[in-house]
Protein backbone atom coordinates (compact mmCIF):
# COMPACT_ATOMS: atom_id res chain seq x y z
CA UNK A 1 0.00 0.00 0.00
CA UNK A 2 1.31 3.43 -0.95
CA UNK A 3 1.64 5.78 2.04
CA UNK A 4 1.72 8.91 -0.12
CA UNK A 5 -1.52 10.89 -0.57
CA UNK A 6 -3.20 10.91 -3.97
CA UNK A 7 -2.29 13.91 -6.09
CA UNK A 8 -5.94 14.97 -6.21
CA UNK A 9 -6.38 14.43 -2.45
CA UNK A 10 -7.45 17.47 -0.46
CA UNK A 11 -4.96 19.05 1.89
CA UNK A 12 -6.16 19.13 5.49
CA UNK A 13 -5.05 21.74 7.99
CA UNK A 14 -4.86 20.58 11.57
CA UNK A 15 -4.73 22.93 14.51
CA UNK A 16 -6.61 24.39 17.44
CA UNK A 17 -9.43 26.88 17.41
CA UNK A 18 -9.44 29.88 19.79
CA UNK A 19 -11.24 27.70 22.37
CA UNK A 20 -8.46 25.07 22.33
CA UNK A 21 -10.39 22.36 20.44
CA UNK A 22 -8.54 20.30 17.83
CA UNK A 23 -9.83 20.81 14.29
CA UNK A 24 -9.19 19.21 10.93
CA UNK A 25 -10.38 21.20 7.91
CA UNK A 26 -9.96 20.51 4.22
CA UNK A 27 -8.35 23.28 2.19
CA UNK A 28 -11.58 23.78 0.24
CA UNK A 29 -13.64 23.97 3.47
CA UNK A 30 -15.98 21.15 2.44
CA UNK A 31 -14.90 18.64 5.09
CA UNK A 32 -13.81 18.96 8.66
CA UNK A 33 -14.53 18.24 12.25
CA UNK A 34 -13.80 18.87 15.92
CA UNK A 35 -11.72 16.22 17.71
CA UNK A 36 -10.61 15.33 21.23
CA UNK A 37 -6.95 15.11 20.23
CA UNK A 38 -4.50 15.94 17.48
CA UNK A 39 -4.09 12.22 16.76
CA UNK A 40 -7.83 11.84 16.12
CA UNK A 41 -7.82 14.88 13.82
CA UNK A 42 -4.92 13.38 11.83
CA UNK A 43 -6.66 9.99 11.61
CA UNK A 44 -9.73 11.71 10.17
CA UNK A 45 -7.70 13.59 7.55
CA UNK A 46 -5.70 10.53 6.56
CA UNK A 47 -8.86 8.40 6.35
CA UNK A 48 -10.04 10.83 3.69
CA UNK A 49 -6.80 10.27 1.77
CA UNK A 50 -5.64 13.81 2.38
CA UNK A 51 -2.23 15.25 3.03
CA UNK A 52 -1.87 16.94 6.43
CA UNK A 53 -0.40 20.36 7.18
CA UNK A 54 -0.05 22.13 10.51
CA UNK A 55 -2.09 25.31 10.75
CA UNK A 56 0.01 28.43 11.37
CA UNK A 57 -2.77 30.33 13.12
CA UNK A 58 -5.91 29.39 15.06
CA UNK A 59 -8.42 27.60 12.84
CA UNK A 60 -12.12 28.04 12.44
CA UNK A 61 -14.03 25.07 11.16
CA UNK A 62 -15.49 26.76 8.09
CA UNK A 63 -13.98 29.44 5.93
CA UNK A 64 -15.99 32.38 4.73
CA UNK A 65 -16.39 32.49 0.98
CA UNK A 66 -15.70 35.69 -0.92
CA UNK A 67 -19.46 35.99 -1.38
CA UNK A 68 -20.08 35.90 2.40
CA UNK A 69 -17.33 38.46 3.07
CA UNK A 70 -19.01 40.94 0.74
CA UNK A 71 -22.00 41.33 3.07
N, C-alpha and C positions, 0 to 999 in steps of 0.2 A: 504494500500500500504506500502510495506517495504521500509524504508528510507536508509537501508544499501546497499552498492554497491554489485553487484554480485561478487562471488569469482573469476570468470574468467575475470572480468572487468579490462580494462587497467587503470593503475595509471596515472594521469595527473599531471604534474608539472605546477605551475602557478607562474609567476614572470615577471620581466621587463628585456628587452634587454638593451644593452649598450646605446641605443638611448632613453630609457625611455618609450618605448611602452610596453603595457601589452601583454604577450604571454601565451597561454596554449599549452602544448605539451605532447603527450602521451609518456609513458616510452619507447615504442618501436620505436618512431619517425615517425610512420605512419600517425598520425593525429595531427593537430594543427592549430593555427591561431593567428592573431594579432587582438587585441581588444581595444576599446576606454577606457575601465575601467576594474578593477579587477573583479567587479561583472559580467560583460559580459563574461569574460574569465571563471569564475566559472560556469556560466549558460551553456556555451558550453560544458565544461567537464562533468558536471552532466547530460546534455541531452544525452551524449554518454554512460551514466551508469557507468562512471569511478569514482574512488576515487580521491580526490584532495590532493596534497601535496604542501607546499610552497617551492619554489626553494631557495637554500642556496647561490647561486651565480647568476650572470646575465645569462639569457637564450639566446640561439640562437634557431631559429625555428626548424632547422633540425640538427640532430647529424651526424657527420661523421662516416661512418662504418669503421671497421678495414681494409677493402679493400681499401677505399679511403685514409686512413692515410698512407698506404704503399707507395704511390706515391709521 
